[in-house]
Amino acid sequence: MKYYNRNTDTLLDETEYIELIEKEAKELYPEYLENTPEDEDPMDFDTYKMKLIEMESDFEVIEE
């Protein structure tokens, strides 16, 4: 499977795509934790990463 970003004309294989999401999640997760209200339980990192993948709209899946 490949992932294509029209905005940047970037084509990533599955490993590269997962690495990119992992990197973005690591960068954004501390901010998410800081902004989570005290009366809410924050998502664990893996759940947060999966949410990022679900919300990803820049890349489209290209079937090989």
N, C-alpha and C positions, 0 to 999 in steps of 0.2 A: 504494500500500500504506500502511496505517496501523498504528500500534503502540499498544496499549492496556494501561495499568497499572491493574489492579483496586484495588490497595492505595491508590493516590493518585487514582483516577478521572481519569487523565490520558490524553489521546489525542494522539499525535504523528504528524506525517507523516514520510515517510522521511528527509527532510533534517534535521528536528529530532532524530529518533532517532539518526542518524549523528553529529550534532554532540554529543549527550549522551554517546554512547559514547566519542567522541574526547576529550571533556573528562575523563571518568572515567579513561580510559586514561592521559592525560597526568598526572593526579594520582597514580595508583597505580603507574605504571611505575618511578619512582625507588626506591620501596620494594621493588618486585619485584627490581630490580637489586641493591639492598643485601642482600637475603635469599637471593639465588641463591648456592649453595655455589661456592667457588672452583674446584672440580674439574668444574663443569658450565658449558657455554656457555650464556649467557642468550639468550632469544629476542630477535630484533630487535623494534622497536616495532610494526611492522605485524602481525607474527605474534602479538604479545601482544594487540593490539587485536582481532584476529580471534578469539582464545581468549575474550576477554571477551564478544564477541557470541555465541559458541557456548554460553557458560555462563549467559547472561542468562536469568533465569527470571521476572522481574517483569513483563515485557512480553509480550503475545501478539500475533501478527500478525492483523490484520483485513483480509481481502480486500475490495476495493471492487467 
